[in-house]
Amino acid sequence: MGERVIMNREILFKARTTKKHNEKHAFDNVWVEGDLIRSGGKYYIHTTGNKVNVDEELGKIIVMHEIDQTTLCQYTGLVDKNGQKIWENDIVNRTDLHVVSEPSIGFIEYDLENTSFLIHWTNKVEYSPTYHWKDKLQVIGNIFDNAELLEVE
């Protein structure tokens, strides 16, 4: 039997934090990214890189932000042509168009049937595997903050 190869893919999630009752709270309805934790029926993001210096010892603390689970997005493991992470629910723009009828704007979704991230093109009824296009895509927003970008004329 051959040696098992373990992929070194970064598994990350991002979501908006829940609305807080204190409007001065720094994490009121903002995007956070990190590890997903589910506990007691609620969802949290543990942001990566939380460090604290206690008694001159560098240690880790666990900071979890309660999130609005309807905004949960998984990192695809890919970056766009500018090096920006491509997330599920991101809106992307093709930057290599040569023919006007080709798809140009789409959003990233996870396709359970094919167990892969796909681009759902808005101006053409077509889906494409995300990894084929990564060097020709630019993230221009997401479906939660920039839904108007998906409006087709």
N, C-alpha and C positions, 0 to 999 in steps of 0.2 A: 504494500500500500504506500502511495506517495506521501510526501510531507505536506501537511496542511498549511496553507498560506493564509494568514490573517490580514485582512485589509486594514490599513491605517487611515480610515476615513473619519473625519471629525464629525461627530454626531452632536448637533446643536439645535436648539429651538429658540424662537423669539416670540414675544407676545406683548400686548399692552398690559400694564399693571391695572389693577382695579382702581376705580375712583375712590378717593379718600375723602373723609369728612373735613379734614384740615386742608384748606386750599394752599397752605404754605408747605405742604409735604412735598419733598423733592421727587418722590416716586408716584405722583398722582397722574394716572392715565398716560404714562410714557412707555416707550418701547424698551424692553430689556432682553438680553440674550444670554443663554447659558444652558444648563442642564434642566430637564423637565422633571418635576417631582409631583406626585399625586398623593395626597394624604387627606383622609376624612372627607372625601368627596370634593375637595378643592384642588386646584392646580396652582403650582408655584414654579417660578424660574429661580434657580440658584445661579447667580451671575458668577462667571469664572474670574479668577484672579483676585478674590477677596483676601487681603492679607492684613495682618495686624501685628504691631510690634509690642510685645508684652515682656517686661523685664529684660529688654535687649535681646529677646529671642524672637525670631521671625516665625510666626505661626499662621494658621489658617482659621478663619471664622466662617461659619455658615450663615449666609444672608439669603433669605428666600423672599421673593416678592410674589404676593398673590396676584394672579393674572386673570384677565377676561379670556376664558377658554375659547370663545368664538373667534379670537384673533390669533390663535396659536398657529405658528408656521415652523416647518422643519427646514433646516439648511440642506440644500441639494448636494453639497460637497463640491460645487462648481463655483467659479468666479466669472464675471463678465469680462469683456475686452479691456476694461479699466481696472481690473483686479478687485471689484466689489463683489461681495458674496451674493449668490443668487439663492433666494429663499422661496419656498412654497408661497403662493399668493402675490409674488412680485409681478409688476407689470414691466415688460421688456419691449425694447424697440430694436428691430433689425437695422443694422448700419451698413449693409452691403447690397442694398436694393439696386437692381438693374432694370427690372420690369415692374411697372406700376401695379400690375395685377397680382404680384407675389404678396404673400402675407407680410405685414410690417409690424403690427402691434399685437401683443398677446400677453397672457398671464400664465404663470407657472402653477400647475396643479399636480397632485399625486393621483395616479391612476392605479387603483387597487387591482383591477383585472390584469394589468400588465406589470404590476409591482415596479413602477418607475415614475419619475417625474416627467411630465410632458408640457409642451407649450400649447395652450389653447389659443389659436390665432383668432382675432375678433373680426377681421375683414374677409375671412375665408373659412368655410366650415372644414377645418383641418386641424389635426394634432400632429405634433412632431416631437421626437425624443429631444430632451433638453441638451444632452451632451453633444449632439451633432452641431449645435448652433452656438455654443458658448463663446467662441472667439468672434462671433458676429453680432452678439447681443450687448445691449446696454440697459442696465436697470434704470427705469425712469420713475418708479414709484411702487405703490402696492394697492391692492383692491380696497383697503380700508381707508386710506388717506387720500387716494387719488383716483377714485372710481370714474371720474369724468374723462380720464385718459382712454377708457375703454369704449366710449361712445363712438359708434361708427356712423359716418355721414351717409 
